[in-house]
């Protein structure tokens, strides 16, 4: 099948705005344009609580949001890192999706606003994410969360960050994470796979834009061999948390997701993989546009709870 009709219409509407590509305008303007994201017009589901907090990161103060679906104690928790090529986006865009996901799964979600490239290239965002996991562990009692049911996740660049944090958590014996949620992650800087050619342009995220994002994030050539920057380069993923991988048919990164899933399987990591037909990169935040977004939240909630043994 081709693109979902509502996605074709959405892409036409976006094109009609005539916005510059990420490399065509000053960064301040590109960031300002993200305030036009359709998610910011979506209504917000009621949730038991959504707390805005500031924590101290390694090199700066970091805003977080804590979504709690009920007053039940000792709930599982998903530490979520948002996408945007390590350069763009902010937590308001993710508010509709994360409220829905927290309610559906009946788990706490802690979402982080990490420092952005190119002002703060690798390893700033990664260090912020890892430090937030450490903070979450140290504050588990106040957060009223179950330390045996902690997972990390994110979409796109956030999926990259979650993959890297899951890897370091094993290498450093920080915690035995219960799961990792990787929504169309970008884990391979080379992008030498067929989907980067086949879906190079016309589907929202372009291959050229993705390569530009990588350039902003990785300031040194040596970073390209660092598994915490480019997780597919890890010698082994053995021992990392069970993974849920989400892919979109018309995403330049579709093969990136598949390749990482294959690597997890080769290294005997339990992993589930689902590709959404007719969908594009970014549909996690398109619940006002496509019903596939609602299906995605339910699938994620179901898979996480299955891993945790909750029904």
N, C-alpha and C positions, 0 to 999 in steps of 0.2 A: 504493500500500500504506500501511498505518498504521504505528504504532510497532512496532519489533521486540518480540516477546513478552518477551524477557529484559530489555529496557529498561523496558517497562511494569511488570514485577515489581520491578525495581530502584527505580523511582520510587515504587511503593507502599511498599516497605520504608523508603525515605527518609522518606516522609510519615508513616509509623507512628512514627518517632522523635520527632515533634512539635517539631522544632527551630524556633526563631524565625527570621523573615526577617531579612535583614541590617540593616534599619532599625529592628527591633523590640527590640533588646537592646544593652547596652553592647558596644563593639567588642572588649573583652578576651574577652567570652563568645563572640562570633561567631568570633573567631580560635581560641579553645579548641575550639569545635565542629568546626573543620576537621580536628582530630586523629581524628575519626571517619571520615575518608575511607576508602572501601573499598580504595584503592590501598595503604594502609598494612598491609593484611592479605595482600597478594600476595607470592608467593615471588620472590626476586631471582635472575635469571639470572647464571651465572658470567660474569665478564668478566676480561680480562687484567689491567687495573688500574683502580681508582677512587680518585683522589687528592683529598683534602679540603685546600683551601688558603685562605689569606686574602690578598687583595690590597688595596692602598690606592686607594680611590676618590676622587672630587673632594672629598667632605665627610665620608667615614667609611670604615672598613674594610669590605670586602665579601667574604663567603664565596663561594667557587666550588668546583665539583666537576669534575674532569677524567676523563672516561671514555675509556679506550684499549682498543680491541678486540684488538690484537695488538702484537707488538714490531717490526712493520714501520716503517721510517723514512719521514719525509716524507709522512705521511698527510693527506688532506683534513680539514677541521675545520668543525663546525657550532657556532656560538656561540648558545646557547639561553636564551631569557628565558621564565620560567614565567608562567602565567595566574593569575587570582584578583582581577580588577578593580582592579589596582594596590594593593589593600588587604590581600588574604588570601593564604594558601598559603605553602608552604616546600618546600625541595628534596627532602625525604624522599618526598613524595607523587609526585614525578616519577621517582624512582629506578628503579622497575620498567620504565617505558616507555623511559627513556633508555638503560638497559643493553641492552634488546632492540634498540633502534634503532641504537645504536653497533655492536653485533655484526652485525646484518643488513646494514648499509651498509658495514661495515669502514672507518668514519671516526671520528676523535676527536670527542667532544662536550664542550664546556665550558659548564657550566650556572651561571648567576649568581643569587645571592640579593640583589636590589636593595632599596633603601629603600622603605618603603611609605607611601602616603597613608592617612589625612589628615594624619598627623604630618609627613610629607614629601611635599607635593603636587608637581605638575608645576612645574619640570622635573627634580626629584631623580632619579626612577627612570630617566628618559630619559638624563640626564647620566651616571648610573652605568653604563648599558648601553653608551653610546658610549665612555666611558672604558675599559670592559672590552675593547672591540674594539681600542682603541689599545694597551692592555696586551698583548693577544694578539699583535698585530703586532710590538711591541717585543720580545716573548719567544718569537718563532717558533722560534728555534734551540734554546732549552732545551725547548720543547714538542715539538720534532721534527715540525713540521707544514709543509705545503706552502702558501706564501703566495699561490700562484696558484689555490688551491682552498679559499678561505675563504668560508663562508656564514653568514648570521644567520637565526634563526628563533624561533618561539614560538607559544603557543596563547593565544587570547582577548586579554587585556591584553598578554600577551607577544608576540602577533602584531602588535598596535599598536606596541609598542616596536621590534620588528624592522623593521616598515615604515618607521618614523621614522629608525632608525639607517641603514637602506639609503639613504634619501633624503639624510641629512646626509653620509654617506660619499661620495656623488657631488658634493654641493654643495661639500664641503671638499677634494675630491680626495685623500681619505685612502687609499683602496685601491679597486681594481676588484674588488668582491665577485663571487664566482662564482654565487651564488644567494641567494634569500630564501625561507624556508619560512613560510607564513602559515596557521596552523591556526585556523579560524573567528575571524579578527581582528575587533576592534571599532575601526573606522577613521572612523566618522561619528557625532559626538555628537548630531546632530539626531534620528536614528532615525525619520525620516519615510518609512518604506518599508513595504510590505505585511506582510512577515514579522514585524515588530515588533508588529503588530496580530493577525495570524493565529496566531502562536505566543507570544502575550503571557504566558500562564501555563499551568501544567500539564505543562511539559516540562523541569523542573529550573531552569535560569536563566530568570528572568522579565524582561520588559521594564522593570518597575518597579525591580527590583534593578539592572539594567544602568544605568538612569538615575541611581540612587543612587551607583553606583560612579563614574560620570562626575563627579558632584558632588564626591565626595571628592578626585578626582584633579585636576580643574581648579578651582583656587581663585579665579582671576580670569576674568571674562567675556571679556577680550581673548584668553585662551588658546584660545578656541573657533575663532579664525581663524588659529592658529599651526599650520602643517603638521606640525611635529614633535610636536605634541599631538594633532592631528586630521588624519591623513595625507590624507584625501579632499579636504581644502581646498588641497592643493598645486596651484599653477598648472599645473605639468607634472611628470610622473614620468619624463620622457625620460632615458634613460641609467642608470636604476636597474637593479639586478641582475635577471636572469631569475627569475621567481616561480613558486612552487608554492602554489596556494591550495586549502584543504580546507574544505568546508562540510558541515553536517548539515541534513537535511530539516526537522526540527522545532525548529530553533534560531531564537530571535527575531532573531539576527544573520545569518540565511541571505542576505538581500538585501544586507546590508552587504558580505559577501564577494563576491557577484556584481557589485555595483556597483564595487568596487575592481578586480576582474578586468577589467571593461569599461574602466575608466579606464586601466589598464596597457596594454590592447590598443590603445586610442585613441592612446596615447603611444608606440606601437610597441615596447613592452617584451615580450620573449618570456614567455609565461605559460601554465601549464596549470591547469585548474580541475577539481575533482572533488567532487561532492555525494554524500554517503552517504545512501541511502534508509533511512527508518525510524529514523534516528539523532538524537541530541540533543547539544546543547552539552556539552562535557566528556568525550566518549567516548574521547578520546586516553588518558585515565587509567583506562579501564574494562576492561583486558585480562582481569581475573578474571571479568568479567560478560558481555562480548559478544565473539564471535570477530571482529567488525568492527574491533576495536582491533588485533588481530594483522594483519588485512588492511591496515589503515592504516599500520602500521609498515613492512610490506613495500612498500607503494605509495610511501611517502616515500623509503625507501632506494633503490628502483628509480629514481624520478624524479630524485633528487639525483645518483646515479651516471650517469644518462643525460646530464644537463646537463654533468657533469664529463668525459664521454667515457670512463667506466670501465664495464666490462661483467663 
